Amino acid sequence: MGKVAIIGVGQSAFVRGYEGSIRELAFEAFKDAMSDAKIANSDIGATVICSAPEYDKQRSPAGVIAEYCGLTPQPTFYAETLCSSSSTGLKLAYSLVASGLHDSVMVLGFQKMSEISSAESQERMGRGADIQWESPFGTMMPAYYAMYARAYLNHYGVTEEDLALIRVKAATYGQINEKAVYRKGVELQQCLTADPVASPLKVMDCCANADGSSCVIVASEQKVKDLGVKKPVWIMGVGAASAPVNMAGRDLFTGLRVAQMAGQQAYKMAGIGPKDINVAEVHDCFTIAEMMAYENLGFAEPGQGKELIRAKATYREGHIPVNVDGGLLSKGHPIGATGGSQIRTVVLQLRGEAGAMQVKDPQFGLVHNIGGVGLYGNVTILGR
């Protein structure tokens, strides 16, 4: 298996209502990544298009988007693992290049969630669970994560204020991320007095739907040399796992098992551990999700994630900066584009190009991307 690097990244602005078509939305990230990589369409050997199809009016969008971006007749593939679709796409692209089948592959994730109503969107999210045994009873994403939150808070003595501190951090960095939906700061008291959604989660504990696209271009070591890439970011480790769909098959007190397993795989492959990570992007669809990620990834012992956020250790100046681009809580969550956006952030950090969000001299970065309620888990470790 050969070495694989990321040579270009791109992202559209994440917005609440994109006025163009999905192909135009995808093109924004494509154009950004191609400009970043400074390559031509002929340098792309294949594409992996990623989205959650239940939100798409266009059936089989991969061919439509590849054609619009001028990437035919190269082969195109379609990847879907709910909210982790584009990090799954990156693993597929890594495999295609590391195996020698292609010397470069583009991963293009998108979602135009505004094509359907909020009620329709919630109903489709509910169908991400088992449609025979769970979703007919009205379970939706906030309710599922609220179950984790209630179990976690009761078991470890963590407070709703600890969760609110995560939202305050997200807003701190969302203000300086020009790609984010929400760019306003929030006060702790605002979070604590916000309307309830699914107890103990309140409005401020939840991310919002968004429209957006992201793009990541990977290449073999030889292709990197041939293209003269000046700042390649290497894929050091990839891990992935899945879990039982039904909550009856889960342990709600140990966080998301898929994150633990995927993280262990990625650390082993990269030959490093949690203490070596200098910057991380974790899947904070809800504040409790970020809290659990601290522990599932080994940044804190079980029940001790609260100490990280209380001490501001996960802020940009802390010893393990997490989601210093605002995370999903501020950026928004266009499902098929989310993982690619996280990867873009870490790539920019490792290249020293993250602007006001830049952490000091990072060597290794980690991306944690979850599909559904811990149904799918991907962890990717990147290095300079």
KOLVEX-128928 format. One line per 10 residues: number of its first residue (from 1); their letters; for each residue y, x negated, z negated of C-alpha. Coordinates in nm, 2 decimals. Layout:
# residues N
NUM = A = Y:X:Z  ...
This chain:
# residues 384
1 = MGKVAIIGVG = 0.00:0.00:0.00  0.33:-0.15:0.11  0.66:-0.14:-0.08  0.90:0.15:-0.01  1.27:0.16:-0.06  1.54:0.43:-0.05  1.79:0.33:0.21  2.02:0.63:0.23  2.12:0.93:0.03  2.33:1.24:0.09
11 = QSAFVRGYEG = 2.43:1.57:-0.06  2.64:1.87:0.02  2.87:2.02:-0.24  2.68:2.27:-0.45  2.86:2.61:-0.43  2.80:2.96:-0.53  2.83:3.11:-0.18  2.79:2.90:0.13  2.93:3.07:0.43  2.73:2.90:0.70
21 = SIRELAFEAF = 2.36:2.91:0.80  2.08:2.71:0.64  2.07:2.47:0.93  2.44:2.40:0.88  2.39:2.36:0.51  2.11:2.11:0.56  2.31:1.92:0.82  2.58:1.84:0.56  2.34:1.64:0.35  2.17:1.49:0.66
31 = KDAMSDAKIA = 2.51:1.37:0.79  2.60:1.22:0.46  2.27:1.03:0.42  2.27:0.90:0.78  2.62:0.77:0.73  2.52:0.61:0.41  2.21:0.44:0.57  2.41:0.35:0.88  2.11:0.42:1.11  2.04:0.64:1.42
41 = NSDIGATVIC = 1.82:0.94:1.46  1.57:0.73:1.65  1.52:0.52:1.33  1.37:0.82:1.15  0.99:0.84:1.20  0.93:1.18:1.04  1.09:1.44:0.82  0.98:1.64:0.52  1.18:1.96:0.47  1.18:2.11:0.12
51 = SAPEYDKQRS = 1.27:2.46:-0.01  1.13:2.75:-0.20  1.05:2.99:0.09  1.09:3.32:-0.11  1.47:3.27:-0.08  1.47:3.19:0.29  1.51:3.45:0.55  1.41:3.20:0.81  1.03:3.16:0.83  0.91:2.80:0.87
61 = PAGVIAEYCG = 1.25:2.64:0.83  1.13:2.29:0.88  1.12:2.31:1.26  1.45:2.49:1.28  1.63:2.23:1.06  1.46:1.93:1.23  1.57:2.05:1.57  1.93:2.12:1.45  1.95:1.76:1.31  1.82:1.61:1.63
71 = LTPQPTFYAE = 1.50:1.49:1.48  1.25:1.61:1.73  1.00:1.52:1.87  0.92:1.33:1.55  0.68:1.52:1.33  0.82:1.74:1.06  0.64:1.86:0.74  0.72:2.13:0.49  0.69:2.09:0.11  0.72:2.35:-0.16
81 = TLCSSSSTGL = 0.66:2.32:-0.54  0.93:2.56:-0.66  1.22:2.38:-0.82  1.06:2.03:-0.78  1.02:2.07:-0.40  1.23:1.78:-0.29  1.09:1.53:-0.54  0.75:1.64:-0.42  0.89:1.57:-0.07  0.98:1.22:-0.18
91 = KLAYSLVASG = 0.63:1.15:-0.30  0.49:1.27:0.03  0.74:1.05:0.21  0.65:0.75:-0.01  0.29:0.80:0.08  0.35:0.83:0.45  0.54:0.50:0.45  0.33:0.31:0.19  0.02:0.39:0.39  0.17:0.25:0.71
101 = LHDSVMVLGF = 0.16:0.58:0.90  0.54:0.58:0.94  0.80:0.31:0.88  1.07:0.56:0.77  1.08:0.92:0.66  1.36:1.15:0.57  1.33:1.41:0.29  1.57:1.70:0.33  1.59:1.96:0.06  1.80:2.28:0.08
111 = QKMSEISSAE = 1.84:2.63:-0.06  2.08:2.91:0.02  2.02:3.13:-0.28  2.32:3.35:-0.20  2.13:3.50:0.10  1.98:3.75:-0.15  2.13:3.93:-0.45  2.11:3.81:-0.81  1.86:4.08:-0.90  1.64:3.99:-0.60
121 = SQERMGRGAD = 1.66:3.62:-0.70  1.55:3.69:-1.05  1.26:3.90:-0.93  1.15:3.62:-0.70  1.18:3.37:-0.98  0.95:3.60:-1.19  0.69:3.58:-0.91  0.68:3.21:-0.97  0.45:3.31:-1.26  0.11:3.47:-1.22
131 = IQWESPFGTM = 0.17:3.80:-1.03  -0.15:3.95:-1.18  -0.12:3.88:-1.54  0.24:3.79:-1.63  0.52:3.87:-1.39  0.45:4.25:-1.38  0.56:4.26:-1.75  0.91:4.15:-1.65  0.90:3.78:-1.75  1.17:3.57:-1.59
141 = MPAYYAMYAR = 1.28:3.21:-1.62  1.52:3.25:-1.92  1.25:3.44:-2.11  0.99:3.18:-2.05  1.21:2.89:-2.16  1.33:3.10:-2.45  0.97:3.11:-2.57  0.96:2.73:-2.56  1.30:2.71:-2.74  1.20:2.95:-3.02
151 = AYLNHYGVTE = 0.88:2.76:-3.08  1.05:2.43:-3.07  1.34:2.52:-3.30  1.11:2.68:-3.56  0.86:2.40:-3.55  1.10:2.10:-3.57  1.40:2.25:-3.76  1.63:2.20:-3.46  1.93:2.42:-3.44  2.11:2.62:-3.17
161 = EDLALIRVKA = 2.40:2.39:-3.22  2.18:2.10:-3.11  2.11:2.28:-2.78  2.48:2.36:-2.75  2.57:1.99:-2.77  2.36:1.93:-2.46  2.58:2.18:-2.27  2.89:2.02:-2.40  2.77:1.69:-2.26  2.68:1.84:-1.92
171 = ATYGQINEKA = 3.03:1.99:-1.90  3.19:1.65:-1.99  3.04:1.50:-1.67  3.05:1.81:-1.45  3.43:1.77:-1.46  3.42:1.44:-1.28  3.14:1.53:-1.03  3.31:1.65:-0.71  2.97:1.79:-0.59  2.93:2.02:-0.89
181 = VYRKGVELQQ = 2.97:2.40:-0.91  3.12:2.40:-1.26  3.39:2.14:-1.32  3.54:2.26:-1.65  3.49:2.13:-2.00  3.35:2.35:-2.27  3.39:2.35:-2.65  3.10:2.37:-2.89  3.22:2.70:-3.03  3.23:2.85:-2.68
191 = CLTADPVASP = 2.86:2.77:-2.64  2.76:2.91:-2.98  2.95:3.24:-2.93  2.85:3.30:-2.57  2.66:3.61:-2.48  2.28:3.60:-2.54  2.05:3.59:-2.24  1.71:3.55:-2.40  1.73:3.45:-2.77  1.79:3.18:-2.87
201 = LKVMDCCANA = 1.93:3.09:-2.53  2.28:3.20:-2.45  2.48:3.20:-2.12  2.60:2.84:-2.18  2.23:2.73:-2.23  2.14:2.84:-1.87  2.21:2.68:-1.53  2.32:2.89:-1.24  2.19:2.95:-0.89  2.37:2.77:-0.62
211 = DGSSCVIVAS = 2.36:2.69:-0.25  2.32:2.32:-0.15  2.13:2.05:0.03  2.03:1.69:-0.04  1.88:1.41:0.17  1.69:1.09:0.09  1.58:0.84:0.35  1.29:0.60:0.27  1.17:0.30:0.46  0.91:0.02:0.45
221 = EQKVKDLGVK = 0.99:-0.33:0.33  0.98:-0.45:0.69  1.20:-0.17:0.81  1.45:-0.26:0.54  1.46:-0.62:0.67  1.48:-0.51:1.03  1.78:-0.28:0.95  1.95:-0.54:0.73  1.99:-0.29:0.44  2.21:-0.46:0.18
231 = KPVWIMGVGA = 2.13:-0.25:-0.13  1.78:-0.10:-0.10  1.66:0.08:-0.41  1.29:0.05:-0.46  1.04:0.32:-0.55  0.86:0.15:-0.84  0.65:0.44:-0.97  0.57:0.80:-0.89  0.38:1.04:-1.11  0.29:1.41:-1.06
241 = ASAPVNMAGR = 0.09:1.67:-1.26  0.04:2.05:-1.27  -0.04:2.29:-1.56  -0.20:2.63:-1.61  0.03:2.90:-1.47  -0.02:3.14:-1.76  0.15:3.08:-2.10  -0.18:3.16:-2.27  -0.30:2.82:-2.13  -0.01:2.63:-2.28
251 = DLFTGLRVAQ = 0.08:2.46:-2.61  0.44:2.56:-2.66  0.50:2.30:-2.94  0.45:1.98:-2.73  0.71:2.04:-2.46  0.60:2.03:-2.10  0.27:1.86:-2.06  0.33:1.80:-1.69  0.63:1.58:-1.77  0.43:1.38:-2.02
261 = MAGQQAYKMA = 0.15:1.32:-1.77  0.37:1.25:-1.47  0.58:1.01:-1.68  0.28:0.82:-1.81  0.16:0.78:-1.45  0.50:0.66:-1.32  0.55:0.41:-1.61  0.21:0.27:-1.55  0.26:0.23:-1.18  0.61:0.07:-1.23
271 = GIGPKDINVA = 0.48:-0.16:-1.51  0.76:-0.06:-1.75  0.81:0.17:-2.04  1.07:0.42:-2.17  1.28:0.15:-2.33  1.33:-0.02:-2.00  1.50:0.29:-1.84  1.88:0.24:-1.82  1.98:0.58:-1.67  1.79:0.91:-1.62
281 = EVHDCFTIAE = 1.82:1.24:-1.45  1.61:1.52:-1.62  1.56:1.88:-1.52  1.80:2.06:-1.75  1.76:2.41:-1.61  1.81:2.52:-1.97  1.94:2.31:-2.26  1.59:2.33:-2.42  1.45:2.17:-2.11  1.66:1.86:-2.15
291 = MMAYENLGFA = 1.58:1.84:-2.52  1.20:1.85:-2.45  1.24:1.60:-2.17  1.39:1.34:-2.41  1.06:1.35:-2.60  0.82:1.41:-2.31  0.95:1.10:-2.14  0.93:0.88:-2.45  1.30:0.84:-2.52  1.24:1.00:-2.86
301 = EPGQGKELIR = 0.95:1.09:-3.09  0.85:1.46:-3.11  1.12:1.66:-3.29  1.37:1.37:-3.28  1.54:1.45:-2.95  1.82:1.61:-3.16  1.91:1.27:-3.30  1.98:1.14:-2.95  2.23:1.42:-2.86  2.39:1.42:-3.21
311 = AKATYREGHI = 2.45:1.04:-3.18  2.57:1.08:-2.82  2.30:0.83:-2.72  2.25:1.02:-2.39  2.62:0.99:-2.30  2.73:0.74:-2.04  2.80:0.48:-2.31  2.48:0.54:-2.50  2.16:0.35:-2.49  1.98:0.60:-2.27
321 = PVNVDGGLLS = 2.24:0.79:-2.05  2.09:1.12:-1.93  2.24:1.35:-1.67  2.58:1.18:-1.65  2.65:1.37:-1.32  2.66:1.70:-1.52  2.29:1.79:-1.46  2.18:2.13:-1.33  2.38:2.29:-1.61  2.71:2.18:-1.44
331 = KGHPIGATGG = 2.60:2.10:-1.08  2.41:2.43:-1.03  2.05:2.46:-0.92  1.98:2.51:-0.54  1.61:2.50:-0.59  1.49:2.30:-0.28  1.78:2.05:-0.31  1.77:1.98:-0.68  1.52:1.69:-0.69  1.69:1.51:-0.40
341 = SQIRTVVLQL = 2.03:1.55:-0.58  1.88:1.39:-0.89  1.74:1.10:-0.68  2.08:1.05:-0.51  2.25:1.02:-0.85  2.01:0.75:-0.97  2.03:0.56:-0.64  2.41:0.55:-0.66  2.38:0.43:-1.02  2.15:0.15:-0.93
351 = RGEAGAMQVK = 2.37:0.05:-0.64  2.68:0.05:-0.87  2.84:0.32:-0.66  2.86:0.61:-0.91  3.23:0.59:-0.97  3.35:0.75:-1.29  2.99:0.84:-1.38  2.87:0.48:-1.35  2.67:0.33:-1.64  2.68:-0.04:-1.71
361 = DPQFGLVHNI = 2.45:-0.26:-1.50  2.14:-0.04:-1.47  1.82:-0.20:-1.35  1.58:0.09:-1.37  1.64:0.46:-1.33  1.42:0.77:-1.39  1.41:1.11:-1.22  1.23:1.40:-1.40  1.20:1.71:-1.18  1.01:2.03:-1.29
371 = GGVGLYGNVT = 0.88:2.32:-1.08  0.87:2.66:-1.24  0.81:2.68:-1.61  0.64:2.34:-1.63  0.39:2.44:-1.36  0.47:2.13:-1.15  0.61:1.80:-1.28  0.73:1.50:-1.09  0.86:1.17:-1.24  1.00:0.90:-1.02
381 = ILGR = 1.11:0.55:-1.13  1.35:0.35:-0.92  1.46:-0.01:-0.95  1.71:-0.25:-0.80
